[in-house]
Amino acid sequence: MTGDAVLGEIGKGYEYAQQRLEPARISHCMRFIGRAARLMTWHVAAMMDAGETVKHESAMVKVFVSEAVNRVADRAVQITGALGISEDTPISLIARELRPFRIYVGANELHRAALARRIF
């Protein structure tokens, strides 16, 4: 492959993609900060602002926040019954919006496996 149509260095694509993932995980958490896990998200964002690597922390907060907000939305749907899945309340919209968050920037199961490998 010639370098005339390449951004950055040849062979560094995966590394460049990985650099984008830490801020992306935090930004997805920030989208739902009003619904759950505000302090945890702020803590990881402050670490990133301080120039620290947040590879582990961003994965942990992404898993925690995505699952916490999904539990809250699921309970709201369950409590309201059929009304919770209807278009008459914002609950079904919120639940549909939140579900893909467990997949964005890496499925939660992937993050758990990667964290376990690094920890153990």
C-alpha positions, 0 to 999 in steps of 0.5 A: 500500500502506498502512503499517498491516500493514507491518513496518519501512518500506515499500519496505525489504523487500529491504534488510531481507532482505539484512541477515539474510543475512550472519549466516545465512551465518556460522551455516551455516558454524558448523554444519559448523565441526568438519568443515572451514575453522574458522579462516576461519569464526572470522575472519569471525565475529570481524569481524562481532562487531567491527561490521565489514561482512562482505558479501564475507567471509561470501559467500567463507567460505560458498562455501569451507566448503560446497564443502570439506565436500562434497568431504570427504563425497564422498571418504568416500562414494567410499572406502567404496563401497556402504557409504558410501551405505548406512544402515549408517554415518553417511557417507550421512546426512552427505553428504545433510545437506551437499548443500543447504548449497551452496544455503542463503542463496544458491547458490554460483554466485550468490555467485561472480558477485556477488563477481566483480562487486564485485571487478572 
